[in-house]
């Protein structure tokens, strides 16, 4: 199993907060938003070597969020998967 340092998991939250986002973290899941809406949910799966991002808006994922996540994915040789959850309305 791939071990991600606890400090790196906390650092993801800190970088997102510094970039101006609201972040709620539970273990390896991050709920990211701004003052108006949720933007995405991020799940880090160390065992599968994946970081999965599910966008919750019709907009593309903000570049600063993807850069922060890409940095940690590259550090641990993980695959970064970004998917959009589209509304049925």
ABEGO torsion letter per residue (X at the ends): XBBBBAAAAAAAAAAAAAAGBBBBBBEABBBBBBAABBABBBBBBAAAGBBBBBBABABBBBAAAAAAAAAAAAAAGBBBBBBBBBBAX
